[in-house]
Amino acid sequence: MVLNGPNLNLLGQRDKNVYGSDTLEDVKNLLSGHFPEIDFIFLQSNHEGDLIDAIQSARTDTIDALIANWGGFTHTSVAIHDALELLTIPKVEVHISNIHAREEFRERSVTGKAMDGIITGFGTYSYVLGVKAALQLLSKK
Ligand code: CA2
C-alpha cells in the first residue's frame, strides 16, 4: 500500500523547484514500471482520518508493506503515529524533498518514530527506494 498525504494531489503543478515536475500519477506509473510484479494500492488524501482508516485497513493479511509520504502530517500527527504503532508490517516513510535541508519545522518527523525508516531527498525516486527498502525488510522476515 502506498499512501500520500495532504496537498500531494497538487504534485507537478506548483513548487516544481522543490518537488519536481512529476505528478502523483507519474509516481504511480514509476512504481508499476519498476515493480511490475507488485500489485500496488495507491491512495492520496487530504484528510487525516482517511489516512488513519487506510492504515487500519492495512492490518489484514492482504497488505504486505506500507510506503507512505505523510506530507505535512509528518511533522504534526500524533494520531497517525499512534495508528502506525498498531501496524506490524514493514513501514517505510518517503519524502520527495530532503526534510533536513529545509525549514526547521520540517526537521522533526513525528510519524517517522513509528516507521521502520525514512527515505528523504531523492525526488520521486524516493518512492522507488521506499519499495526496495520494504522488499528488503520482507526478505528478512
Ligand atoms: O518532501 C516531501 O515529500 C514532503 O513530505 C512534502 C510535504 C511537506 O510538507 C513535507 O515537509 C515534505 C508537502 C506536500 C505538498 O505537496 C505539494 C505539491 C505541489 C505543490 C505544493 C505542495
Boltz pocket constraint, residues with backbone or C-beta under 6 A from the ligand:
constraints:
  - pocket:
      binder: B
      contacts: [[A, 6], [A, 7], [A, 8], [A, 10], [A, 11], [A, 12], [A, 13], [A, 14], [A, 15], [A, 19], [A, 69], [A, 70], [A, 71], [A, 72], [A, 73], [A, 74], [A, 94], [A, 95], [A, 96], [A, 97], [A, 98], [A, 99], [A, 106]]
      max_distance: 6.0
